[in-house]
Amino acid sequence: MGCSGSRNTYEIEKASLYVPELDQLAAMLKESLRGNFETVETKVVECPDLTKWGLAAPGICGNQRIIDIGGVPNLLDPKYHGTAFFSIPQIAEDVGMKGGYVYGAGAASSKVVGVNAELMPSEHISEKCRCSRYSKVLEDGSHTMEKYNSNEFGLLANLIACDGKKGKVIEVRAKKRVGQDNFVTCMRTGLAKGLQEEDEKNEKRFGTRQIGVGGVFKVKSGKVRGHVMPDFKPTVMVDGPEVEEWLHFYEMGPDLTCLSVFLTGDPTIAPSNPNGLDLRLEHTHFFSQKTNEGGHYHFDTTPDDVEYVGYFLPAPNVYRVANAFKRERILAEKKRREEKD
């Protein structure tokens, strides 16, 4: 389906996700985390007022949906650095959430910031309330985090759109990490394992059902390793070691607000469609309300001291917008045909 954005015409694809009952999902999350943390508690609660965590809406409930926009190819190739821009209100409208609340993890618009930067979007469009932040690398190699006064973003993003209301959510508490996985990866892979075991027990083929989750969590104590993207390289990068070397890593925390989106897998992958929607399965950005710290979450660095508390909800649908990986495959195939001819 082709849809028009404020600047571009892009393709939007949609897929359904499996939505367990909240009590069931809470139990699955507890099982996912209990081998990785010494103390784990999960339960269904009323969503607390998340504006106290520095966000633009009091809750994360109501018509939630996951949106995956753009992709890493837009970052790797300089020819997209000045063209891959998107509008949060337009994206929300395109997925049927005009005026909704949008939060998640993405890249800031280099036109707004002046350089490449991490984005922590939190915007309640109809309420005209924006609590977004961005983090950039300074010339001396340090980083800073500041308020972001625009609804434009660049390159890529993994977002949740919802009504921003309070309601029933899953509260997750985890303390003292004893395993190797980070908080988000542990939940994601644990849910995937639980789904697989359930499908095998019921003689269903694993892969037809996937769970997508969005939420907000706090690093209450301890520190985390995070990265901040520096300004663009003038040459094409190859994903992998080159990108890892290019990124700037820092130890940050505690008291960090984290915006997270994760999925157990891509529900559209099949033998006839091995790439599916090229979904990013995990993306979390964070910011501090007290310091100038912010960036992309990797893992905690003080396992004995770390403590997490978060609020999460499953989404019934995922939308793939302007798939950059698909575009690159089409361009590569076109080039091969031209060379053959």
Residue pairs with C-beta under 8 A, 6 or more apart in sequence:
1 11
1 12
1 13
1 14
2 9
2 10
2 11
2 12
3 9
3 10
3 11
3 12
3 94
5 86
5 87
5 90
5 91
5 94
5 322
6 87
6 90
7 85
7 86
7 87
8 85
8 86
8 322
10 321
10 322
11 321
11 322
11 323
11 326
12 94
12 95
12 319
12 320
12 321
12 322
13 268
13 277
13 319
13 320
13 323
14 95
14 317
14 318
14 319
14 320
15 266
15 267
15 268
15 277
15 317
15 318
15 320
16 267
16 316
16 317
17 66
17 210
17 211
17 212
17 263
17 267
17 314
17 315
17 316
17 317
17 318
18 195
18 209
18 210
18 211
18 267
18 314
19 211
19 314
19 315
19 316
20 28
20 211
20 314
22 44
22 168
22 169
22 170
22 313
23 44
25 170
25 191
25 211
25 314
26 42
26 43
26 44
26 170
26 172
27 42
28 190
28 191
28 194
29 42
29 170
29 172
29 187
29 190
29 191
29 312
30 40
30 41
30 42
31 190
31 194
32 186
32 187
32 189
32 190
32 191
32 193
32 194
33 40
33 42
33 172
33 174
33 183
33 186
33 187
33 190
34 40
35 178
35 179
36 174
36 177
36 178
36 179
36 180
36 181
36 186
37 174
37 175
37 176
37 177
37 178
37 179
37 186
38 175
38 176
38 177
38 178
39 173
39 174
39 175
39 176
40 172
40 173
40 174
40 175
41 171
41 172
41 173
41 174
42 170
42 171
42 172
42 173
43 170
43 171
44 168
44 169
44 170
44 171
45 168
45 169
45 170
45 171
45 311
46 166
46 167
46 168
46 169
47 58
47 59
47 60
47 61
47 166
47 167
47 168
47 169
47 311
48 166
48 311
49 58
49 59
49 166
50 57
50 58
50 59
50 60
50 216
50 311
51 57
51 58
51 131
53 216
53 218
53 257
53 289
54 122
54 131
54 257
54 287
54 289
55 103
55 122
55 131
55 216
55 257
56 101
56 103
56 122
56 123
56 124
56 127
56 129
56 130
56 131
56 132
56 164
57 101
57 103
57 122
57 124
57 127
57 129
57 164
57 165
58 164
58 165
58 166
59 164
59 165
59 166
59 167
59 169
60 101
60 103
60 160
60 162
60 164
60 169
60 214
60 215
60 216
60 311
60 313
61 162
61 163
61 164
61 165
61 166
61 167
61 168
61 169
61 313
62 162
62 163
62 164
62 165
62 167
63 96
63 97
63 100
63 161
63 162
63 163
64 160
64 161
64 162
64 214
64 313
64 314
64 315
64 316
65 95
65 96
65 97
65 160
65 161
65 162
65 315
65 316
65 317
65 318
65 319
66 158
66 159
66 160
66 212
66 214
66 261
66 263
66 315
66 317
66 318
66 319
67 91
67 95
67 104
67 157
67 158
67 159
67 160
67 161
67 318
67 319
67 321
68 157
68 158
68 277
68 278
68 279
68 280
68 318
68 319
68 320
68 321
69 86
69 91
69 106
69 156
69 157
69 158
69 159
69 321
69 322
70 84
70 86
70 155
70 156
70 157
70 321
70 322
70 323
70 324
71 156
71 278
71 280
71 323
71 324
71 325
72 156
72 239
72 324
72 325
73 80
73 324
73 325
73 327
73 328
74 80
74 81
74 84
74 154
74 155
74 156
74 324
75 107
75 116
75 155
75 156
75 229
75 237
76 236
76 237
76 238
76 239
76 243
77 236
77 237
78 232
78 233
78 234
78 235
78 236
80 155
80 324
81 110
81 116
81 154
81 155
81 232
82 110
84 154
84 155
84 156
84 322
84 324
85 109
85 111
85 152
85 153
85 154
86 152
86 153
86 154
86 157
86 321
86 322
87 151
87 152
88 102
88 121
88 123
88 125
88 151
88 152
88 153
88 159
89 98
89 99
89 125
89 151
91 102
91 159
91 161
91 321
92 98
92 99
92 100
92 102
92 125
92 161
94 319
94 321
95 161
95 319
95 321
97 161
97 162
98 125
99 125
99 126
100 124
100 125
100 126
100 161
100 162
100 163
100 164
101 123
101 124
101 125
101 161
101 162
101 163
101 164
102 121
102 122
102 123
102 125
102 159
102 160
102 161
103 121
103 122
103 123
103 159
103 160
103 214
103 216
103 259
104 121
104 157
104 158
104 159
104 160
104 214
104 259
104 260
104 261
104 283
104 285
105 118
105 119
105 120
105 121
105 157
105 158
105 159
105 259
105 260
105 261
105 283
105 284
105 285
105 296
106 119
106 121
106 153
106 154
106 155
106 156
106 157
106 158
106 159
106 285
107 116
107 117
107 118
107 119
107 153
107 154
107 155
107 156
107 157
107 229
108 116
108 117
108 118
108 119
108 134
108 136
108 148
108 153
108 154
109 150
109 152
109 153
109 154
110 116
110 117
110 154
110 232
111 152
111 154
112 148
112 149
112 150
112 152
113 134
113 136
113 148
115 136
115 137
115 230
115 231
115 232
116 136
116 154
116 229
116 230
116 231
116 232
117 134
117 135
117 136
117 228
117 229
118 134
118 135
118 136
118 228
118 229
118 285
118 294
118 295
118 296
119 132
119 133
119 134
119 148
119 153
119 157
119 285
120 132
120 133
120 134
120 135
120 148
120 259
120 285
120 286
120 287
120 294
121 132
121 148
121 153
121 157
121 159
121 259
122 130
122 131
122 132
122 133
122 259
123 129
123 130
123 131
123 132
123 151
124 130
124 164
125 151
127 164
130 148
130 149
130 151
132 147
132 148
132 149
132 150
133 145
133 146
133 147
133 148
133 287
133 294
134 145
134 146
134 148
134 294
135 143
135 144
135 145
135 146
135 228
135 287
135 293
135 294
135 295
136 143
136 144
136 228
137 143
137 228
137 229
137 230
137 231
137 248
138 144
141 248
143 228
143 248
143 250
143 292
143 293
143 294
143 295
144 292
145 287
145 288
145 291
145 292
145 293
145 294
145 295
146 292
156 280
156 324
158 261
158 280
158 283
159 261
160 214
160 261
160 315
162 214
162 313
169 215
169 311
169 312
169 313
170 215
170 311
170 312
170 313
171 309
171 310
171 311
172 187
172 217
172 308
172 309
172 310
172 311
172 312
173 307
173 308
173 309
174 183
174 307
174 308
175 306
175 307
175 308
176 303
176 304
176 305
176 306
176 307
177 183
177 300
177 303
177 306
178 303
179 186
181 189
181 299
182 297
182 298
182 299
182 300
183 217
183 299
183 300
183 308
183 310
184 260
184 262
184 282
184 284
184 297
185 282
187 213
187 262
187 312
188 213
188 262
188 263
188 264
188 281
188 282
191 211
191 213
191 264
192 264
192 265
195 206
195 209
195 210
195 211
195 264
196 206
199 205
199 206
199 208
199 209
200 206
207 265
207 267
207 269
207 270
208 267
209 267
210 263
210 264
210 265
210 266
210 267
211 263
211 264
211 314
212 261
212 262
212 263
212 264
212 314
212 315
212 318
213 260
213 261
213 262
213 263
213 312
213 313
213 314
213 315
214 260
214 261
214 312
214 313
214 315
215 260
215 310
215 311
215 312
215 313
216 257
216 258
216 259
216 260
216 310
216 311
217 257
217 258
217 260
217 308
217 309
217 310
217 311
217 312
218 255
218 256
218 257
218 258
218 308
218 309
218 310
219 253
219 254
219 255
219 256
219 258
219 286
219 300
219 306
219 307
219 308
220 254
220 255
220 307
220 308
220 309
221 254
221 305
221 306
221 307
222 253
222 254
222 300
222 301
222 302
222 303
222 305
222 306
222 307
223 251
223 252
223 253
223 254
223 300
223 301
223 302
223 305
223 306
224 251
224 252
224 253
224 256
224 286
224 297
224 298
224 299
224 300
224 301
224 306
225 249
225 250
225 251
225 252
225 298
225 299
225 300
225 301
226 249
226 250
226 251
226 252
226 286
226 294
226 295
226 296
226 297
226 298
227 247
227 248
227 249
227 250
227 295
227 296
227 298
228 247
228 248
228 250
228 294
228 295
228 296
229 246
229 247
229 248
229 296
230 246
230 247
230 248
233 246
237 243
237 246
249 298
250 293
250 295
251 301
252 286
252 288
252 293
252 294
252 295
253 288
253 293
253 300
255 288
255 289
255 290
256 286
256 287
256 288
256 293
257 286
257 287
257 288
257 289
258 284
258 285
258 286
258 297
258 310
259 284
259 285
259 286
260 283
260 284
260 297
260 310
260 312
261 282
261 283
261 284
262 281
262 282
262 283
262 284
263 279
263 281
263 282
263 318
264 281
265 281
266 276
266 277
266 278
266 279
266 281
267 276
267 318
268 276
268 277
269 275
269 276
270 276
275 325
275 326
275 329
277 318
277 320
277 323
278 320
278 323
278 324
278 325
278 326
279 318
279 320
283 296
284 296
284 297
285 294
285 295
285 296
285 297
286 293
286 294
286 295
286 296
286 297
287 293
287 294
288 294
300 306
